[in-house]
């Protein structure tokens, strides 16, 4: 994503991700379901419970939880997308851009 002009901040733990996001509110959060401590669903819950972060678009991606039940759960918790890996880079970028556009267009 960096060669396309996106600034990427990579972390592997929920607490670290929340600290980073609170220090500099990101335009979008892209999270794998699997994390070093906890999982992407717990991270999503904490982001959506935080008044500073709840409006940040949250995209989840997974190569291990690739079923509609997991997608439905993520979307019900507030994710704007739940993507299955492998994913073509241009499709990932299109999904990210769509989420950013939706955020700009929402009241």
Backbone atoms as SQL, in Angstrom:
CREATE TABLE atoms (id INTEGER PRIMARY KEY, chain TEXT, resi INTEGER, resn TEXT, atom TEXT, x REAL, y REAL, z REAL);
INSERT INTO atoms VALUES
  (1, 'A', 1, 'UNK', 'N', 0.809, -1.212, 0.000),
  (2, 'A', 1, 'UNK', 'CA', 0.000, 0.000, 0.000),
  (3, 'A', 1, 'UNK', 'C', 0.852, 1.275, 0.000),
  (4, 'A', 2, 'UNK', 'N', 2.030, 1.207, 0.611),
  (5, 'A', 2, 'UNK', 'CA', 2.882, 2.394, 0.654),
  (6, 'A', 2, 'UNK', 'C', 3.288, 2.891, -0.735),
  (7, 'A', 3, 'UNK', 'N', 3.617, 1.996, -1.700),
  (8, 'A', 3, 'UNK', 'CA', 3.962, 2.498, -3.034),
  (9, 'A', 3, 'UNK', 'C', 2.807, 3.245, -3.714),
  (10, 'A', 4, 'UNK', 'N', 1.583, 3.034, -3.217),
  (11, 'A', 4, 'UNK', 'CA', 0.426, 3.720, -3.788),
  (12, 'A', 4, 'UNK', 'C', 0.112, 5.026, -3.072),
  (13, 'A', 5, 'UNK', 'N', 0.975, 5.397, -2.118),
  (14, 'A', 5, 'UNK', 'CA', 0.796, 6.675, -1.447),
  (15, 'A', 5, 'UNK', 'C', 0.135, 6.603, -0.082),
  (16, 'A', 6, 'UNK', 'N', -0.170, 5.405, 0.378),
  (17, 'A', 6, 'UNK', 'CA', -0.769, 5.255, 1.699),
  (18, 'A', 6, 'UNK', 'C', 0.321, 5.169, 2.758),
  (19, 'A', 7, 'UNK', 'N', 0.088, 5.814, 3.891),
  (20, 'A', 7, 'UNK', 'CA', 0.981, 5.646, 5.025),
  (21, 'A', 7, 'UNK', 'C', 0.474, 4.449, 5.816),
  (22, 'A', 8, 'UNK', 'N', 1.340, 3.512, 6.080),
  (23, 'A', 8, 'UNK', 'CA', 0.962, 2.282, 6.777),
  (24, 'A', 8, 'UNK', 'C', 1.685, 2.226, 8.114),
  (25, 'A', 9, 'UNK', 'N', 0.915, 1.993, 9.163),
  (26, 'A', 9, 'UNK', 'CA', 1.481, 1.780, 10.494),
  (27, 'A', 9, 'UNK', 'C', 1.097, 0.362, 10.887),
  (28, 'A', 10, 'UNK', 'N', 2.086, -0.488, 11.049),
  (29, 'A', 10, 'UNK', 'CA', 1.831, -1.902, 11.334),
  (30, 'A', 10, 'UNK', 'C', 2.089, -2.204, 12.804),
  (31, 'A', 11, 'UNK', 'N', 1.143, -2.877, 13.423),
  (32, 'A', 11, 'UNK', 'CA', 1.269, -3.341, 14.804),
  (33, 'A', 11, 'UNK', 'C', 0.682, -4.740, 14.876),
  (34, 'A', 12, 'UNK', 'N', 0.954, -5.455, 15.956),
  (35, 'A', 12, 'UNK', 'CA', 0.435, -6.820, 16.045),
  (36, 'A', 12, 'UNK', 'C', -0.417, -7.068, 17.282),
  (37, 'A', 13, 'UNK', 'N', -0.480, -6.106, 18.181),
  (38, 'A', 13, 'UNK', 'CA', -1.247, -6.278, 19.419),
  (39, 'A', 13, 'UNK', 'C', -2.344, -5.224, 19.514),
  (40, 'A', 14, 'UNK', 'N', -3.469, -5.614, 20.086),
  (41, 'A', 14, 'UNK', 'CA', -4.618, -4.714, 20.191),
  (42, 'A', 14, 'UNK', 'C', -4.259, -3.450, 20.955),
  (43, 'A', 15, 'UNK', 'N', -3.627, -3.581, 22.112),
  (44, 'A', 15, 'UNK', 'CA', -3.304, -2.413, 22.933),
  (45, 'A', 15, 'UNK', 'C', -2.424, -1.432, 22.160),
  (46, 'A', 16, 'UNK', 'N', -1.447, -1.957, 21.455),
  (47, 'A', 16, 'UNK', 'CA', -0.560, -1.111, 20.663),
  (48, 'A', 16, 'UNK', 'C', -1.328, -0.435, 19.525),
  (49, 'A', 17, 'UNK', 'N', -2.208, -1.169, 18.891),
  (50, 'A', 17, 'UNK', 'CA', -3.007, -0.609, 17.796),
  (51, 'A', 17, 'UNK', 'C', -3.903, 0.515, 18.303),
  (52, 'A', 18, 'UNK', 'N', -4.547, 0.301, 19.452),
  (53, 'A', 18, 'UNK', 'CA', -5.414, 1.334, 20.015),
  (54, 'A', 18, 'UNK', 'C', -4.608, 2.568, 20.400),
  (55, 'A', 19, 'UNK', 'N', -3.447, 2.386, 21.007),
  (56, 'A', 19, 'UNK', 'CA', -2.598, 3.525, 21.368),
  (57, 'A', 19, 'UNK', 'C', -2.200, 4.318, 20.133),
  (58, 'A', 20, 'UNK', 'N', -1.765, 3.621, 19.100),
  (59, 'A', 20, 'UNK', 'CA', -1.363, 4.288, 17.853),
  (60, 'A', 20, 'UNK', 'C', -2.537, 5.050, 17.245),
  (61, 'A', 21, 'UNK', 'N', -3.690, 4.407, 17.206),
  (62, 'A', 21, 'UNK', 'CA', -4.867, 5.025, 16.590),
  (63, 'A', 21, 'UNK', 'C', -5.337, 6.247, 17.369),
  (64, 'A', 22, 'UNK', 'N', -5.257, 6.197, 18.677),
  (65, 'A', 22, 'UNK', 'CA', -5.674, 7.348, 19.496),
  (66, 'A', 22, 'UNK', 'C', -4.711, 8.520, 19.366),
  (67, 'A', 23, 'UNK', 'N', -3.444, 8.229, 19.155),
  (68, 'A', 23, 'UNK', 'CA', -2.443, 9.297, 19.008),
  (69, 'A', 23, 'UNK', 'C', -2.596, 10.036, 17.687),
  (70, 'A', 24, 'UNK', 'N', -2.894, 9.315, 16.649),
  (71, 'A', 24, 'UNK', 'CA', -3.089, 9.902, 15.320),
  (72, 'A', 24, 'UNK', 'C', -4.237, 9.149, 14.664),
  (73, 'A', 25, 'UNK', 'N', -5.431, 9.736, 14.722),
  (74, 'A', 25, 'UNK', 'CA', -6.632, 9.058, 14.213),
  (75, 'A', 25, 'UNK', 'C', -6.409, 8.689, 12.744),
  (76, 'A', 26, 'UNK', 'N', -6.484, 7.387, 12.446),
  (77, 'A', 26, 'UNK', 'CA', -6.243, 6.955, 11.062),
  (78, 'A', 26, 'UNK', 'C', -7.457, 7.200, 10.167),
  (79, 'A', 27, 'UNK', 'N', -7.221, 7.223, 8.881),
  (80, 'A', 27, 'UNK', 'CA', -8.318, 7.321, 7.914),
  (81, 'A', 27, 'UNK', 'C', -9.049, 6.002, 7.784),
  (82, 'A', 28, 'UNK', 'N', -8.347, 4.890, 8.081),
  (83, 'A', 28, 'UNK', 'CA', -8.917, 3.554, 7.933),
  (84, 'A', 28, 'UNK', 'C', -8.071, 2.583, 8.750),
  (85, 'A', 29, 'UNK', 'N', -8.724, 1.555, 9.272),
  (86, 'A', 29, 'UNK', 'CA', -8.021, 0.472, 9.953),
  (87, 'A', 29, 'UNK', 'C', -8.215, -0.792, 9.136),
  (88, 'A', 30, 'UNK', 'N', -7.118, -1.441, 8.811),
  (89, 'A', 30, 'UNK', 'CA', -7.122, -2.728, 8.118),
  (90, 'A', 30, 'UNK', 'C', -6.542, -3.734, 9.095),
  (91, 'A', 31, 'UNK', 'N', -7.345, -4.725, 9.479),
  (92, 'A', 31, 'UNK', 'CA', -6.907, -5.670, 10.500),
  (93, 'A', 31, 'UNK', 'C', -7.126, -7.103, 10.052),
  (94, 'A', 32, 'UNK', 'N', -6.133, -7.917, 10.308),
  (95, 'A', 32, 'UNK', 'CA', -6.291, -9.354, 10.143),
  (96, 'A', 32, 'UNK', 'C', -7.161, -9.843, 11.304),
  (97, 'A', 33, 'UNK', 'N', -7.812, -10.962, 11.130),
  (98, 'A', 33, 'UNK', 'CA', -8.562, -11.559, 12.230),
  (99, 'A', 33, 'UNK', 'C', -7.588, -12.081, 13.281),
  (100, 'A', 34, 'UNK', 'N', -6.518, -12.713, 12.846),
  (101, 'A', 34, 'UNK', 'CA', -5.540, -13.271, 13.779),
  (102, 'A', 34, 'UNK', 'C', -4.550, -12.195, 14.193),
  (103, 'A', 35, 'UNK', 'N', -4.382, -12.056, 15.505),
  (104, 'A', 35, 'UNK', 'CA', -3.430, -11.096, 16.048),
  (105, 'A', 35, 'UNK', 'C', -2.584, -11.806, 17.099),
  (106, 'A', 36, 'UNK', 'N', -1.472, -11.193, 17.455),
  (107, 'A', 36, 'UNK', 'CA', -0.577, -11.793, 18.432),
  (108, 'A', 36, 'UNK', 'C', -1.283, -12.023, 19.769),
  (109, 'A', 37, 'UNK', 'N', -2.007, -11.029, 20.220),
  (110, 'A', 37, 'UNK', 'CA', -2.775, -11.138, 21.462),
  (111, 'A', 37, 'UNK', 'C', -4.204, -10.712, 21.147),
  (112, 'A', 38, 'UNK', 'N', -5.139, -11.599, 21.309),
  (113, 'A', 38, 'UNK', 'CA', -6.521, -11.289, 20.963),
  (114, 'A', 38, 'UNK', 'C', -6.781, -11.574, 19.499),
  (115, 'A', 39, 'UNK', 'N', -7.868, -11.014, 19.005),
  (116, 'A', 39, 'UNK', 'CA', -8.200, -11.210, 17.595),
  (117, 'A', 39, 'UNK', 'C', -8.827, -9.945, 17.029),
  (118, 'A', 40, 'UNK', 'N', -8.997, -9.938, 15.738),
  (119, 'A', 40, 'UNK', 'CA', -9.540, -8.775, 15.059),
  (120, 'A', 40, 'UNK', 'C', -10.951, -8.425, 15.488),
  (121, 'A', 41, 'UNK', 'N', -11.731, -9.417, 15.906),
  (122, 'A', 41, 'UNK', 'CA', -13.088, -9.132, 16.361),
  (123, 'A', 41, 'UNK', 'C', -13.072, -8.334, 17.658),
  (124, 'A', 42, 'UNK', 'N', -12.191, -8.704, 18.568),
  (125, 'A', 42, 'UNK', 'CA', -12.062, -7.951, 19.823),
  (126, 'A', 42, 'UNK', 'C', -11.531, -6.553, 19.543),
  (127, 'A', 43, 'UNK', 'N', -10.580, -6.450, 18.644),
  (128, 'A', 43, 'UNK', 'CA', -10.056, -5.142, 18.250),
  (129, 'A', 43, 'UNK', 'C', -11.177, -4.282, 17.670),
  (130, 'A', 44, 'UNK', 'N', -11.979, -4.846, 16.789),
  (131, 'A', 44, 'UNK', 'CA', -13.112, -4.136, 16.202),
  (132, 'A', 44, 'UNK', 'C', -14.079, -3.659, 17.283),
  (133, 'A', 45, 'UNK', 'N', -14.403, -4.529, 18.224),
  (134, 'A', 45, 'UNK', 'CA', -15.306, -4.139, 19.323),
  (135, 'A', 45, 'UNK', 'C', -14.751, -2.938, 20.084),
  (136, 'A', 46, 'UNK', 'N', -13.460, -2.975, 20.384),
  (137, 'A', 46, 'UNK', 'CA', -12.858, -1.883, 21.148),
  (138, 'A', 46, 'UNK', 'C', -12.803, -0.583, 20.347),
  (139, 'A', 47, 'UNK', 'N', -12.527, -0.678, 19.068),
  (140, 'A', 47, 'UNK', 'CA', -12.520, 0.521, 18.217),
  (141, 'A', 47, 'UNK', 'C', -13.909, 1.139, 18.176),
  (142, 'A', 48, 'UNK', 'N', -14.928, 0.330, 17.969),
  (143, 'A', 48, 'UNK', 'CA', -16.287, 0.859, 17.846),
  (144, 'A', 48, 'UNK', 'C', -16.837, 1.355, 19.177),
  (145, 'A', 49, 'UNK', 'N', -16.254, 0.929, 20.297),
  (146, 'A', 49, 'UNK', 'CA', -16.672, 1.410, 21.614),
  (147, 'A', 49, 'UNK', 'C', -15.967, 2.710, 21.999),
  (148, 'A', 50, 'UNK', 'N', -14.950, 3.091, 21.258),
  (149, 'A', 50, 'UNK', 'CA', -14.158, 4.272, 21.576),
  (150, 'A', 50, 'UNK', 'C', -14.707, 5.484, 20.819),
  (151, 'A', 51, 'UNK', 'N', -15.156, 6.517, 21.535),
  (152, 'A', 51, 'UNK', 'CA', -15.719, 7.694, 20.848),
  (153, 'A', 51, 'UNK', 'C', -14.755, 8.353, 19.859),
  (154, 'A', 52, 'UNK', 'N', -13.460, 8.282, 20.128),
  (155, 'A', 52, 'UNK', 'CA', -12.478, 8.875, 19.209),
  (156, 'A', 52, 'UNK', 'C', -12.333, 8.085, 17.913),
  (157, 'A', 53, 'UNK', 'N', -12.587, 6.776, 17.977),
  (158, 'A', 53, 'UNK', 'CA', -12.280, 5.901, 16.847),
  (159, 'A', 53, 'UNK', 'C', -13.492, 5.314, 16.139),
  (160, 'A', 54, 'UNK', 'N', -14.654, 5.387, 16.747),
  (161, 'A', 54, 'UNK', 'CA', -15.804, 4.642, 16.207),
  (162, 'A', 54, 'UNK', 'C', -16.170, 4.993, 14.769),
  (163, 'A', 55, 'UNK', 'N', -15.836, 6.191, 14.315),
  (164, 'A', 55, 'UNK', 'CA', -16.197, 6.546, 12.932),
  (165, 'A', 55, 'UNK', 'C', -15.132, 6.150, 11.910),
  (166, 'A', 56, 'UNK', 'N', -14.018, 5.600, 12.376),
  (167, 'A', 56, 'UNK', 'CA', -12.947, 5.184, 11.460),
  (168, 'A', 56, 'UNK', 'C', -13.387, 3.908, 10.738),
  (169, 'A', 57, 'UNK', 'N', -13.367, 3.897, 9.417),
  (170, 'A', 57, 'UNK', 'CA', -13.710, 2.671, 8.690),
  (171, 'A', 57, 'UNK', 'C', -12.767, 1.533, 9.085),
  (172, 'A', 58, 'UNK', 'N', -13.344, 0.356, 9.276),
  (173, 'A', 58, 'UNK', 'CA', -12.599, -0.806, 9.753),
  (174, 'A', 58, 'UNK', 'C', -12.798, -1.931, 8.753),
  (175, 'A', 59, 'UNK', 'N', -11.712, -2.388, 8.172),
  (176, 'A', 59, 'UNK', 'CA', -11.742, -3.481, 7.199),
  (177, 'A', 59, 'UNK', 'C', -11.039, -4.678, 7.823),
  (178, 'A', 60, 'UNK', 'N', -11.709, -5.818, 7.827),
  (179, 'A', 60, 'UNK', 'CA', -11.100, -7.049, 8.328),
  (180, 'A', 60, 'UNK', 'C', -10.741, -7.929, 7.143),
  (181, 'A', 61, 'UNK', 'N', -9.655, -8.667, 7.332),
  (182, 'A', 61, 'UNK', 'CA', -9.188, -9.560, 6.276),
  (183, 'A', 61, 'UNK', 'C', -8.736, -10.865, 6.919),
  (184, 'A', 62, 'UNK', 'N', -9.021, -11.983, 6.259),
  (185, 'A', 62, 'UNK', 'CA', -8.652, -13.270, 6.847),
  (186, 'A', 62, 'UNK', 'C', -8.425, -14.328, 5.781),
  (187, 'A', 63, 'UNK', 'N', -7.487, -15.200, 6.084),
  (188, 'A', 63, 'UNK', 'CA', -7.292, -16.382, 5.242),
  (189, 'A', 63, 'UNK', 'C', -7.704, -17.638, 5.993),
  (190, 'A', 64, 'UNK', 'N', -8.026, -17.501, 7.272),
  (191, 'A', 64, 'UNK', 'CA', -8.401, -18.671, 8.066),
  (192, 'A', 64, 'UNK', 'C', -9.889, -18.725, 8.398),
  (193, 'A', 65, 'UNK', 'N', -10.541, -17.579, 8.477),
  (194, 'A', 65, 'UNK', 'CA', -11.973, -17.534, 8.779),
  (195, 'A', 65, 'UNK', 'C', -12.706, -17.013, 7.554),
  (196, 'A', 66, 'UNK', 'N', -12.862, -17.885, 6.585),
  (197, 'A', 66, 'UNK', 'CA', -13.393, -17.486, 5.276),
  (198, 'A', 66, 'UNK', 'C', -14.783, -18.054, 5.044),
  (199, 'A', 67, 'UNK', 'N', -15.696, -17.693, 5.915),
  (200, 'A', 67, 'UNK', 'CA', -17.070, -18.143, 5.715),
  (201, 'A', 67, 'UNK', 'C', -18.023, -16.992, 5.990),
  (202, 'A', 68, 'UNK', 'N', -19.241, -17.148, 5.540),
  (203, 'A', 68, 'UNK', 'CA', -20.231, -16.077, 5.655),
  (204, 'A', 68, 'UNK', 'C', -20.612, -15.783, 7.105),
  (205, 'A', 69, 'UNK', 'N', -20.503, -16.764, 7.979),
  (206, 'A', 69, 'UNK', 'CA', -20.819, -16.531, 9.392),
  (207, 'A', 69, 'UNK', 'C', -19.852, -15.510, 9.992),
  (208, 'A', 70, 'UNK', 'N', -18.576, -15.622, 9.666),
  (209, 'A', 70, 'UNK', 'CA', -17.576, -14.679, 10.169),
  (210, 'A', 70, 'UNK', 'C', -17.763, -13.297, 9.538),
  (211, 'A', 71, 'UNK', 'N', -18.077, -13.279, 8.237),
  (212, 'A', 71, 'UNK', 'CA', -18.336, -11.991, 7.572),
  (213, 'A', 71, 'UNK', 'C', -19.539, -11.301, 8.222),
  (214, 'A', 72, 'UNK', 'N', -20.590, -12.054, 8.459),
  (215, 'A', 72, 'UNK', 'CA', -21.790, -11.487, 9.075),
  (216, 'A', 72, 'UNK', 'C', -21.485, -10.939, 10.464),
  (217, 'A', 73, 'UNK', 'N', -20.691, -11.666, 11.240),
  (218, 'A', 73, 'UNK', 'CA', -20.308, -11.201, 12.564),
  (219, 'A', 73, 'UNK', 'C', -19.536, -9.888, 12.472),
  (220, 'A', 74, 'UNK', 'N', -18.548, -9.840, 11.614),
  (221, 'A', 74, 'UNK', 'CA', -17.736, -8.627, 11.477),
  (222, 'A', 74, 'UNK', 'C', -18.586, -7.432, 11.064),
  (223, 'A', 75, 'UNK', 'N', -19.460, -7.621, 10.102),
  (224, 'A', 75, 'UNK', 'CA', -20.303, -6.523, 9.644),
  (225, 'A', 75, 'UNK', 'C', -21.273, -6.085, 10.732),
  (226, 'A', 76, 'UNK', 'N', -21.790, -7.038, 11.512),
  (227, 'A', 76, 'UNK', 'CA', -22.715, -6.685, 12.599),
  (228, 'A', 76, 'UNK', 'C', -22.005, -5.910, 13.713),
  (229, 'A', 77, 'UNK', 'N', -20.701, -6.108, 13.849),
  (230, 'A', 77, 'UNK', 'CA', -19.926, -5.382, 14.860),
  (231, 'A', 77, 'UNK', 'C', -19.471, -4.003, 14.373),
  (232, 'A', 78, 'UNK', 'N', -19.692, -3.718, 13.088),
  (233, 'A', 78, 'UNK', 'CA', -19.371, -2.392, 12.576),
  (234, 'A', 78, 'UNK', 'C', -18.291, -2.326, 11.520),
  (235, 'A', 79, 'UNK', 'N', -17.755, -3.469, 11.103),
  (236, 'A', 79, 'UNK', 'CA', -16.765, -3.448, 10.015),
  (237, 'A', 79, 'UNK', 'C', -17.454, -2.982, 8.732),
  (238, 'A', 80, 'UNK', 'N', -16.722, -2.245, 7.917),
  (239, 'A', 80, 'UNK', 'CA', -17.309, -1.842, 6.634),
  (240, 'A', 80, 'UNK', 'C', -17.051, -2.880, 5.555),
  (241, 'A', 81, 'UNK', 'N', -16.046, -3.739, 5.762),
  (242, 'A', 81, 'UNK', 'CA', -15.746, -4.830, 4.825),
  (243, 'A', 81, 'UNK', 'C', -15.132, -5.990, 5.600),
  (244, 'A', 82, 'UNK', 'N', -15.361, -7.191, 5.079),
  (245, 'A', 82, 'UNK', 'CA', -14.699, -8.398, 5.574),
  (246, 'A', 82, 'UNK', 'C', -14.216, -9.126, 4.335),
  (247, 'A', 83, 'UNK', 'N', -12.922, -9.159, 4.144),
  (248, 'A', 83, 'UNK', 'CA', -12.349, -9.682, 2.915),
  (249, 'A', 83, 'UNK', 'C', -11.653, -11.008, 3.157),
  (250, 'A', 84, 'UNK', 'N', -11.738, -11.875, 2.166),
  (251, 'A', 84, 'UNK', 'CA', -11.095, -13.185, 2.240),
  (252, 'A', 84, 'UNK', 'C', -9.787, -13.148, 1.463),
  (253, 'A', 85, 'UNK', 'N', -8.759, -13.748, 2.044),
  (254, 'A', 85, 'UNK', 'CA', -7.485, -13.918, 1.368),
  (255, 'A', 85, 'UNK', 'C', -7.428, -15.309, 0.789),
  (256, 'A', 86, 'UNK', 'N', -6.775, -15.503, -0.307),
  (257, 'A', 86, 'UNK', 'CA', -5.976, -14.526, -1.051),
  (258, 'A', 86, 'UNK', 'C', -6.872, -13.511, -1.758),
  (259, 'A', 87, 'UNK', 'N', -6.336, -12.321, -1.898),
  (260, 'A', 87, 'UNK', 'CA', -7.060, -11.246, -2.572),
  (261, 'A', 87, 'UNK', 'C', -6.084, -10.538, -3.507),
  (262, 'A', 88, 'UNK', 'N', -6.533, -10.249, -4.673),
  (263, 'A', 88, 'UNK', 'CA', -5.697, -9.534, -5.641),
  (264, 'A', 88, 'UNK', 'C', -5.426, -8.125, -5.117),
  (265, 'A', 89, 'UNK', 'N', -4.207, -7.649, -5.258),
  (266, 'A', 89, 'UNK', 'CA', -3.869, -6.315, -4.733),
  (267, 'A', 89, 'UNK', 'C', -4.797, -5.207, -5.233),
  (268, 'A', 90, 'UNK', 'N', -5.156, -5.241, -6.498),
  (269, 'A', 90, 'UNK', 'CA', -6.017, -4.179, -7.030),
  (270, 'A', 90, 'UNK', 'C', -7.421, -4.241, -6.423),
  (271, 'A', 91, 'UNK', 'N', -7.875, -5.421, -6.048),
  (272, 'A', 91, 'UNK', 'CA', -9.183, -5.534, -5.398),
  (273, 'A', 91, 'UNK', 'C', -9.108, -4.993, -3.971),
  (274, 'A', 92, 'UNK', 'N', -8.029, -5.306, -3.271),
  (275, 'A', 92, 'UNK', 'CA', -7.838, -4.768, -1.922),
  (276, 'A', 92, 'UNK', 'C', -7.817, -3.245, -1.961),
  (277, 'A', 93, 'UNK', 'N', -7.067, -2.679, -2.868),
  (278, 'A', 93, 'UNK', 'CA', -6.990, -1.223, -2.987),
  (279, 'A', 93, 'UNK', 'C', -8.363, -0.646, -3.321),
  (280, 'A', 94, 'UNK', 'N', -9.101, -1.275, -4.216),
  (281, 'A', 94, 'UNK', 'CA', -10.445, -0.792, -4.570),
  (282, 'A', 94, 'UNK', 'C', -11.373, -0.810, -3.355),
  (283, 'A', 95, 'UNK', 'N', -11.284, -1.848, -2.540),
  (284, 'A', 95, 'UNK', 'CA', -12.120, -1.927, -1.333),
  (285, 'A', 95, 'UNK', 'C', -11.742, -0.833, -0.335),
  (286, 'A', 96, 'UNK', 'N', -10.446, -0.608, -0.156),
  (287, 'A', 96, 'UNK', 'CA', -9.978, 0.450, 0.745),
  (288, 'A', 96, 'UNK', 'C', -10.465, 1.806, 0.249),
  (289, 'A', 97, 'UNK', 'N', -10.298, 2.067, -1.030),
  (290, 'A', 97, 'UNK', 'CA', -10.734, 3.344, -1.594),
  (291, 'A', 97, 'UNK', 'C', -12.240, 3.528, -1.474),
  (292, 'A', 98, 'UNK', 'N', -13.001, 2.454, -1.642),
  (293, 'A', 98, 'UNK', 'CA', -14.457, 2.538, -1.490),
  (294, 'A', 98, 'UNK', 'C', -14.837, 2.910, -0.055),
  (295, 'A', 99, 'UNK', 'N', -14.171, 2.303, 0.914),
  (296, 'A', 99, 'UNK', 'CA', -14.451, 2.639, 2.322),
  (297, 'A', 99, 'UNK', 'C', -14.109, 4.091, 2.627),
  (298, 'A', 100, 'UNK', 'N', -12.993, 4.560, 2.119),
  (299, 'A', 100, 'UNK', 'CA', -12.611, 5.954, 2.334),
  (300, 'A', 100, 'UNK', 'C', -13.595, 6.906, 1.665),
  (301, 'A', 101, 'UNK', 'N', -14.040, 6.565, 0.481),
  (302, 'A', 101, 'UNK', 'CA', -15.023, 7.386, -0.243),
  (303, 'A', 101, 'UNK', 'C', -16.349, 7.415, 0.531),
  (304, 'A', 102, 'UNK', 'N', -16.786, 6.249, 1.010),
  (305, 'A', 102, 'UNK', 'CA', -18.033, 6.176, 1.779),
  (306, 'A', 102, 'UNK', 'C', -17.947, 7.052, 3.031),
  (307, 'A', 103, 'UNK', 'N', -16.795, 7.056, 3.676),
  (308, 'A', 103, 'UNK', 'CA', -16.633, 7.887, 4.877),
  (309, 'A', 103, 'UNK', 'C', -16.740, 9.358, 4.528),
  (310, 'A', 104, 'UNK', 'N', -16.091, 9.769, 3.438),
  (311, 'A', 104, 'UNK', 'CA', -16.143, 11.179, 3.025),
  (312, 'A', 104, 'UNK', 'C', -17.563, 11.606, 2.673),
  (313, 'A', 105, 'UNK', 'N', -18.339, 10.696, 2.088),
  (314, 'A', 105, 'UNK', 'CA', -19.679, 11.015, 1.611),
  (315, 'A', 105, 'UNK', 'C', -20.745, 10.915, 2.687),
  (316, 'A', 106, 'UNK', 'N', -20.427, 10.290, 3.829),
  (317, 'A', 106, 'UNK', 'CA', -21.441, 10.129, 4.874),
  (318, 'A', 106, 'UNK', 'C', -21.563, 11.437, 5.665),
  (319, 'A', 107, 'UNK', 'N', -22.784, 11.721, 6.112),
  (320, 'A', 107, 'UNK', 'CA', -23.010, 12.975, 6.850),
  (321, 'A', 107, 'UNK', 'C', -22.366, 12.973, 8.215);
